[in-house]
Structure formats: C-alpha cells, structure tokens
Amino acid sequence: MKYCDVIVQPQKDHKLKVVKTIHYKDVTVPAGYRTNGADSPRIAWFIYPPNRTDILPAVILHDYLCNKEEYAKADDIFEACLEDLGINYIDRVILVAAVRLYHFIRYDINPLNKETK
C-alpha cells in the first residue's frame, strides 16, 4: 500500500472522507467512511500531527476497525501497514506502542495477546 492509493476529501467538520474504497489485506474501508485522523495528544503534534500524510492509510484502517470494535485487529493492521508504508522503525515502535497502550487502558485489550477479536 502507498499513500497515493488513498484518496480523501477534507470535510467542514475537520474530518476526512474516503473517496475511493481502500483494500488492505482482509480489510475493506468503503468509500464514504469518515475519519478524524490520528488522535495524538496536542503536545505531540509537532512530531505526530493528527493528519500526518505518510501514516494516513494506516490511521484510516485503524480507525475503521476501531469503529467496528475490532481493537486488537486494528492494532495489528496498523503495525503491518506502517511497515508496508516504509515508516522508520523508531516511529513505528512509538506509534504502535501508543495505540496498544491506549487500548489497554481504555478497553483492557492485552497488547501481548495476539488473538484478534
């Protein structure tokens, strides 16, 4: 997957609408799906802005699966997509750790359990 495979349209409510259906592994994000981008804390925006274009495909896939309450799968797909996008190792580790930690705190999803919901 490459960033150019993802076409989004900005919306007035600061969200992005997927214009063209996204296919990645066994996940299909339909055209029309809306995302707010990455939910990174404001203090981290200078490093990880919410709509950082190089990770946007992974963010959209992650948001879509989280909306379906498939949190463990969302985290695994996020990690795989970041690697496929060529995101450097340090950024991948930080980003994946952040989403896994959030899901552990918020939903009690064990990041060491590789089974997907």
N, C-alpha and C positions, 0 to 999 in steps of 0.2 A: 504494500500500500504506500502511496505517496500523497503528499499534501494536495497535489494537483488533481487527485482522484476525488476530492471532496469539494463540493460546491455549496456554499451557504450564502444566505441573504440576510443582512442586518435588519432587525425589526425595531420599531419605535420604543419597545419596552426593554431595550438593551439585551435582547436575546438574539440568537441566530437561528434561522430556519434552514433546514437541509433542503436543498433544491433538487438534488439528484440522489436517488437511493444509494446507500453505502452498503457494500458487501465486504465482509472481512471474516475469514474462517467460517464459522457456523452462525454468524450474527448478520442480520439484515436490518439496517436502520432505514425506515421508509422516508421517502420524500415528504416534506411537511413537518417532520419531527422538529421540535424547538428545544434549544439548549441555552443555558446561561453561560456556558464556558466553564472553565475551571473555577472551583470555589476556593481559591487560595486566599489566605489571610492578607488583608491590606498591607501589613508590614512587609510581606514578602513580594509585593507586586513589582518591585524594581528588578527582581530576579525572575520571578514566575508570575507574569501578568495573567489575568483571567482568560484572555483570548490569544495567548501565545500561539502564533500560527504554525510553528513546527510541530507542536504536540496536539493541535486541534483535532485531527482524526481520532486519536486515542481518547481524547476528552469526550468527544461525541459518542463514541462506542461505550465508554464507561458510564456516561450519564444515562444513555438509553437503557442499558442493562440495570442500572440502579433504579430507574423508574419502574422497571419490571420486578424489582426487589430480588434480583439475582446478584447480590453483592459480591460473593466470593468469585463468581464467574467474571463479574465486571472487573475486579482487581486483576485477575489472571489475564484477561483480554487486554486490559490497559497496559500491563507489563509487556506482553508479547508485541503489541502494536508499537509501543515506544521503541522497542528493539528493532522492529522492522523498519521504522521510520529513520533509524540511524541516530537516535538520541544518544549522547555520550553516556558512558557507564555511571558517572557520578550523578548526573541529573536523573537518570533512570532510577537509581537506588533511592534518591531523595523523594522523587515523585511517588514511586510505588510505596515506599515506607509511609508517606503521608496519607495516602488513601487507605492503606491497610490499617494504620493506627486509628484513623477516623472511624472506620467501620467496626473496629474492635471496641472503641469507646462508645459509639452510638448504638450499634446493633449487636454487640457481643459476638462478632464474627471472628473466630480464631484465625489469625493470619498464617499459622503453621499448619492448619488443616487445608489440604489441597483439594478436598472434595468441593464441588460446586453445588449450589442449591438448585 
